């Protein structure tokens, strides 16, 4: 059985596709902030997810807009990887 941690990007894609609740994604992002290097793609995504939740909690935008921001981040990351640069 594989016990390697699931990449945060995989979890975020599951969230965007409706297969994972935001609370689970957010909890994983909090853990990754503590463990992933801040300048790594996972560290950047973790910080972004936490910032999205903080801004949503402050009433800056709706949950649907936060969802859109996360989806947009993932799209930017995929395009960056396709160009050979793993960081968006």
N, C-alpha and C positions, 0 to 999 in steps of 0.2 A: 504494500500500500504506500502511495506517495504522501509524505507528510510535509512536503515543501509548502511554504506559504503561497497563497493565491495572490497574484499580482493585483495591486490596487486598480490598475487599468482594466483588468478582467472584471473585477467587481463593479467598477463604474459602468462598463458596457452592459453588464447584467441589470444594473439599476435603470439605465436609459432604455433598455428593451423591456422593462416592466417585470423582470424576474427577481428583483431584489428590492426590499424596502429601503427608503432613504436612511432610516435610523441605523440599519446595519452598515450601510456604506459610510455614514458619518462616524460610527464607532471605529471602523477599520481605519478611516482617515486619521482619527485622533491617535491611534496606535502608531501609524506610520510616521506621524510628525515626530514621535519620540525615537523612532528607529531608523528611518531613511535619511540619508544625507539631504540637507535642504536644497542643494543645487542639482540633485538627481531628478529624473523625470517623475519617479514615485513621490519624492519629497515635494516637488512642485505641485503635483496633483493633490496630494494630501492637504497642503496649505490652501490650495484653491477651493477644495470642497469645504474646509472649515470656514474660510472667508465667505463663501456663498451662504452657508448656514447662518453665520453671524449677521450678514447683511439682510437676509430674509427675516431673521429674528428681530432685527431693528426696524422692520417694516419698510425696507427700501424697495422690495419687490415681492411678487407673489411666489408661491411654491412652483408654479408652472414656469415662471421666468427663471428661477433658480435651476430647474430641470433643463431649460434651454441653454443656460450658461454652461452647465456641465457637458451637455451634448456638444456644444460648440467647442469647448476645450478639447474634447476627445477627437473631434474632427480635425482640429488644428494639429494635434499630436500625430494623428495618422498621416496627414499630409507631410509633416516634418520628417517622419520616419521614412516615408516614400522618397523623400529627397536626400536621405542619408544622414539626417541630423535627428538624433533621438529626442531632443528636447524642443518643445514648441516655442 
